[in-house]
């Protein structure tokens, strides 16, 4: 094996048989698993960090929003749990089906939404980290953004 073997391989690549090759380091896999487990735990709470995952569908109409949440809330959370289960269950895999890659995509997007909420990131203002911990969260946010883009490219190839 050469020094640069695998260095320039995309993290997700669609093969001719319709399956996907996953090329992630152990450190990347561990980060994704840790963040997925953190999100799973967070989903069992009513934390304001989840606000971007579950935006109010009826704007300021609290009564309609509560009605929607009562009807669909648990189903939405269960879908997120199912996608996270796929990610944590396939975290070591080097070969995934399209459905598994789509679950990775949804979960990574959800994690980014939560990190964006925690960091206060919005489209209309830049980001300035206040300390090393905030910088580390931002680095994870950026890494997951790149990974999400690469998954979308692989899925659309």
One Martini backbone bead per residue (centre of mass of N, CA, C, O) as a GRO file, in nm:
protein
  157
    1UNK     BB    1   0.096   0.037   0.023
    2UNK     BB    2   0.070   0.358  -0.023
    3UNK     BB    3   0.092   0.666   0.119
    4UNK     BB    4  -0.181   0.784  -0.061
    5UNK     BB    5  -0.374   0.574  -0.004
    6UNK     BB    6  -0.704   0.714   0.032
    7UNK     BB    7  -0.668   1.029   0.061
    8UNK     BB    8  -0.854   1.105  -0.220
    9UNK     BB    9  -1.097   0.975  -0.126
   10UNK     BB   10  -1.407   0.975  -0.093
   11UNK     BB   11  -1.622   0.915   0.169
   12UNK     BB   12  -1.837   0.875  -0.071
   13UNK     BB   13  -1.908   0.597  -0.304
   14UNK     BB   14  -2.045   0.500  -0.592
   15UNK     BB   15  -2.128   0.203  -0.729
   16UNK     BB   16  -2.234  -0.001  -0.983
   17UNK     BB   17  -2.424  -0.172  -0.771
   18UNK     BB   18  -2.543   0.082  -0.573
   19UNK     BB   19  -2.335   0.103  -0.371
   20UNK     BB   20  -2.133   0.217  -0.085
   21UNK     BB   21  -1.836   0.369  -0.014
   22UNK     BB   22  -1.651   0.402   0.293
   23UNK     BB   23  -1.409   0.679   0.373
   24UNK     BB   24  -1.313   0.659   0.704
   25UNK     BB   25  -1.186   0.728   0.983
   26UNK     BB   26  -1.182   0.650   1.307
   27UNK     BB   27  -1.218   0.943   1.406
   28UNK     BB   28  -1.466   1.008   1.234
   29UNK     BB   29  -1.645   0.782   1.338
   30UNK     BB   30  -1.637   0.864   1.636
   31UNK     BB   31  -1.760   1.142   1.605
   32UNK     BB   32  -2.028   1.055   1.479
   33UNK     BB   33  -2.115   0.868   1.705
   34UNK     BB   34  -2.111   1.071   1.937
   35UNK     BB   35  -2.313   1.272   1.807
   36UNK     BB   36  -2.545   1.070   1.774
   37UNK     BB   37  -2.573   1.003   2.076
   38UNK     BB   38  -2.628   1.291   2.167
   39UNK     BB   39  -2.886   1.329   2.001
   40UNK     BB   40  -3.047   1.100   2.116
   41UNK     BB   41  -3.056   1.219   2.401
   42UNK     BB   42  -3.178   1.500   2.327
   43UNK     BB   43  -3.455   1.378   2.208
   44UNK     BB   44  -3.557   1.322   2.522
   45UNK     BB   45  -3.606   1.625   2.518
   46UNK     BB   46  -3.693   1.996   2.545
   47UNK     BB   47  -3.476   2.139   2.403
   48UNK     BB   48  -3.379   2.434   2.240
   49UNK     BB   49  -3.170   2.284   2.048
   50UNK     BB   50  -3.429   2.161   1.867
   51UNK     BB   51  -3.565   2.393   1.699
   52UNK     BB   52  -3.454   2.320   1.401
   53UNK     BB   53  -3.588   2.031   1.391
   54UNK     BB   54  -3.877   2.176   1.516
   55UNK     BB   55  -4.040   2.376   1.361
   56UNK     BB   56  -4.296   2.582   1.347
   57UNK     BB   57  -4.556   2.538   1.115
   58UNK     BB   58  -4.744   2.805   1.242
   59UNK     BB   59  -4.562   2.989   1.376
   60UNK     BB   60  -4.742   3.183   1.616
   61UNK     BB   61  -4.949   2.939   1.640
   62UNK     BB   62  -4.975   2.765   1.922
   63UNK     BB   63  -5.221   2.579   1.893
   64UNK     BB   64  -5.138   2.447   1.623
   65UNK     BB   65  -4.855   2.354   1.711
   66UNK     BB   66  -4.951   2.166   1.941
   67UNK     BB   67  -5.127   1.987   1.765
   68UNK     BB   68  -4.902   1.888   1.580
   69UNK     BB   69  -4.720   1.772   1.801
   70UNK     BB   70  -4.926   1.564   1.906
   71UNK     BB   71  -4.952   1.411   1.626
   72UNK     BB   72  -4.623   1.418   1.506
   73UNK     BB   73  -4.383   1.425   1.706
   74UNK     BB   74  -4.318   1.120   1.766
   75UNK     BB   75  -4.268   1.041   1.469
   76UNK     BB   76  -4.027   1.228   1.419
   77UNK     BB   77  -3.847   1.111   1.639
   78UNK     BB   78  -3.846   0.816   1.540
   79UNK     BB   79  -3.705   0.878   1.271
   80UNK     BB   80  -3.446   0.982   1.401
   81UNK     BB   81  -3.378   0.726   1.554
   82UNK     BB   82  -3.358   0.539   1.308
   83UNK     BB   83  -3.124   0.687   1.171
   84UNK     BB   84  -2.927   0.669   1.410
   85UNK     BB   85  -2.922   0.359   1.418
   86UNK     BB   86  -2.788   0.325   1.147
   87UNK     BB   87  -2.531   0.474   1.206
   88UNK     BB   88  -2.438   0.313   1.461
   89UNK     BB   89  -2.469   0.026   1.309
   90UNK     BB   90  -2.258   0.144   1.054
   91UNK     BB   91  -1.986   0.287   1.148
   92UNK     BB   92  -1.779   0.044   1.036
   93UNK     BB   93  -1.861   0.054   0.758
   94UNK     BB   94  -1.768   0.018   0.392
   95UNK     BB   95  -2.075  -0.071   0.324
   96UNK     BB   96  -2.365   0.076   0.163
   97UNK     BB   97  -2.671   0.159   0.123
   98UNK     BB   98  -2.882   0.395   0.021
   99UNK     BB   99  -3.052   0.404   0.282
  100UNK     BB  100  -2.811   0.440   0.473
  101UNK     BB  101  -2.703   0.704   0.351
  102UNK     BB  102  -2.963   0.864   0.403
  103UNK     BB  103  -2.945   0.840   0.712
  104UNK     BB  104  -2.682   0.986   0.737
  105UNK     BB  105  -2.775   1.250   0.615
  106UNK     BB  106  -2.999   1.316   0.818
  107UNK     BB  107  -2.824   1.306   1.077
  108UNK     BB  108  -2.610   1.513   1.000
  109UNK     BB  109  -2.807   1.741   0.962
  110UNK     BB  110  -2.920   1.741   1.249
  111UNK     BB  111  -2.655   1.797   1.393
  112UNK     BB  112  -2.602   2.068   1.253
  113UNK     BB  113  -2.853   2.213   1.356
  114UNK     BB  114  -2.775   2.197   1.652
  115UNK     BB  115  -2.500   2.333   1.635
  116UNK     BB  116  -2.609   2.597   1.514
  117UNK     BB  117  -2.775   2.667   1.762
  118UNK     BB  118  -2.552   2.666   1.976
  119UNK     BB  119  -2.374   2.884   1.800
  120UNK     BB  120  -2.564   3.095   1.642
  121UNK     BB  121  -2.608   3.030   1.347
  122UNK     BB  122  -2.642   3.240   1.056
  123UNK     BB  123  -2.684   3.380   0.743
  124UNK     BB  124  -2.648   3.704   0.854
  125UNK     BB  125  -2.388   3.594   1.019
  126UNK     BB  126  -2.107   3.550   1.154
  127UNK     BB  127  -1.827   3.367   1.308
  128UNK     BB  128  -1.707   3.386   1.657
  129UNK     BB  129  -1.506   3.246   1.861
  130UNK     BB  130  -1.465   3.244   2.226
  131UNK     BB  131  -1.335   2.948   2.231
  132UNK     BB  132  -1.219   2.630   2.210
  133UNK     BB  133  -1.492   2.484   2.231
  134UNK     BB  134  -1.632   2.649   2.011
  135UNK     BB  135  -1.430   2.580   1.789
  136UNK     BB  136  -1.482   2.274   1.793
  137UNK     BB  137  -1.779   2.290   1.716
  138UNK     BB  138  -1.729   2.437   1.450
  139UNK     BB  139  -1.552   2.223   1.321
  140UNK     BB  140  -1.774   2.008   1.321
  141UNK     BB  141  -1.975   2.167   1.151
  142UNK     BB  142  -1.791   2.188   0.900
  143UNK     BB  143  -1.735   1.889   0.856
  144UNK     BB  144  -2.035   1.803   0.823
  145UNK     BB  145  -2.081   1.979   0.574
  146UNK     BB  146  -1.883   1.834   0.392
  147UNK     BB  147  -2.005   1.551   0.425
  148UNK     BB  148  -2.285   1.619   0.321
  149UNK     BB  149  -2.195   1.702   0.040
  150UNK     BB  150  -2.068   1.422  -0.034
  151UNK     BB  151  -2.325   1.259  -0.006
  152UNK     BB  152  -2.493   1.408  -0.216
  153UNK     BB  153  -2.307   1.349  -0.450
  154UNK     BB  154  -2.326   1.042  -0.434
  155UNK     BB  155  -2.640   1.022  -0.464
  156UNK     BB  156  -2.627   1.196  -0.754
  157UNK     BB  157  -2.439   0.987  -0.935
   0.00000   0.00000   0.00000
